């Protein structure tokens, strides 16, 4: 792959210690994301975007190793990122989606590596690692279950934020809330919204 732009290379250099910590953490026996459910909708969640950016920087570090001819070192970094992404599963939906995105970027990097002319020596290592890691990949069904648990634990939804299209003749939307799912009785009044951002 091509070297990253200078601004990305500078960010990578500044983040070497954090990438090393991420790689070390992927060898831990378990991951724990503390969510203080007792705080309800005000419960803080880990800074997920920062984790995704750090994972991308670790991918860039792997690309750097591949360009230098260290194919094994590149594969190790890509696999570490894959383990990191898998750690985001088992909870609410948003962390799981970010974990799936991290898994995807690492799998793309691994595919580029093993398809490259220098990738053959690591093919068996990558295949064995994927066989071990696949059962731990983010499970979207479990993530949706985790999301339901989060809402059950935090109580009623305090606010829904709708972002609607803002152009001429944009469609209008009607929001209704139903007890026990779409087939249940309607709770409260229906609200209709037009263009732009609206808060019911």
N, C-alpha and C positions, 0 to 999 in steps of 0.2 A: 504494500500500500504506500501511498504518497505520504511524505512527512506532513504533520499538521501545520496550520498557519502559525506564525510566530507568537500570537497571543495565546493560542492553545498550548504551544510548547512551553511558554513561560508558566502557564497555570499548572502544567504537568510537573515542571521542575519544583514549583512551590508546594506541590502536594505529595511529593515522594514519601514523606514520613507517614502521611495519612493512608496512602495506598499500602504501605508496608503493614500498618495496623489492620487495615481491612483484610489483607491476605492472611495475617496471623489469626484474626477472628474467625475466618472461614474454617479453621481447623478445630474450633471449639466443639464440644459434644452437643450443645444445644444453643438455641437462640431464644431470648425472652424480650418481648416488646411490652413493657408495662403500660397498661391503659387503666386509668383510675375511673372505672365505671361509676363509682359512687358520686362523681362530680357531674354526672348526667351529660347534657350537651356541651358542657364546658370542659369535658375531659380532653387533656392534651394528648396528641399523638406524636410519635417520633418525627423528626424533620425528614420526610421521605424524599423530597426533591434533592436534598443534599446527598443522600445515599445514592440516588440515581446518577448524579453528576460525578460523584467519586467513582462509581462503577465505570462510567464512560472514560474517565481519566485512566483507570486501570487497564481498560481495553487499549487506549492509546499507548500505554507503557508496553503492553504485549506487542502491539504493532511495531514499536521501536525495537524490541528484542528480535522480532522476525526480520526486520530490515537489516539488523546487524548480523544475521545468520544464526541466532540462538533460537532455533525452532522449538526446542524443548522448553526454554524459558517463556516463550510466547504462549505455548499451550498451557503451561502451568498458570499463567496469569488469566487466560481466558476461562479456564476451569474454576479458578478461584472466584471470578465474577459470577459464573454460573451457580456456584454454591451460595454465594451472597444473595443472588436473586431468589433462590429457592427458600431462603430463610424468611422471606416476606409472606409466605403462604400461611394458612391456618388461622387467619384473623379476619378483620373486616375487609370489605371489597377494595377500597382504595389502595391499601398496602399491597394487596394481592395483584392488582393491576400493574402497579409499579414493579413488583417483583417479576411479573410475567414479561414486562418490557425489558428488564435487566437480563432475564434468561434469554430473551430473543436476541439482544445485541451480542451476548457472549456466544450463542450458537452460530450466529452469522460469522463472527470472527473465527470460530473454530472451523467452520466450513471453508472459509477463504484459505485458512492455513493448510488444511489437509488436502485441498485441491491444488495448492501451489506446487511448483516443481520440487521444492525442498520439503514438502509435507509428509512424504512416505514414512520417514523414521518414527514419527509420533502417532501414526494412524492407530496402531494397536493400543497405545497408552490412552489415547482419546476415546477409542471405542470402549475400552474397559471402564474408564471413568464415567462415561455416559450411562453405561449399563448399571453402575452403582448409584448414580445420581437420579436417574429418571423417576424412580418411585417417589422421590421427594420434590418433584417439580410442583409449581403452584397449581392447585386444583381449584378451578373456578367455581365448581359446585360447593366446595367447602367454604370458599370465600363468600358466596351469597348466604350460606348458612350463618357465617360469622357476622355478616352485616345485619341479618335478622336478629341475632343475639344482641348486637350493639344497640339496635333500636328498642328491643324489649327491655334492655337494662337501663337505657337512658330515658325512657318514658316517651311522651308524645313529642312529635316533631314541633320544634319551636318556630321554625321559619323555613319556607321553601323559596329558593331564589330561582326565578325563571329567566333565561336569556333567550329572547325571541328574535327572529329575523327582523331586520329593520330596512325594508325596501318597499317601494310602491306596490300596492296590492298584495302585501304579505298576508299569509293566512292568519286567522285568529285561532286561539286555543282556549279550550275550556277545561278547568281543573276541578275535579270532584274527588272527595275522599270517601272511601267505602269501608265499612266495618267488615273485617274478615275477608278482605280481598275484593276483586272487581264484582263478584256476584252478590256481595252483601249489601245491606241497606246503606244509603247515602248518609254521611255524617256532615251536618252543617250545610251551607249554601254552596252552589256552584259559582265559580269565578271565571270570567272570560278575560282574555288578555289580547292586546294587539301588538304593534311593533315596539321594538326597543326593550330595554331591561325593565322588568316589573317585579315588585315584591308583593305577594298576596298578604 
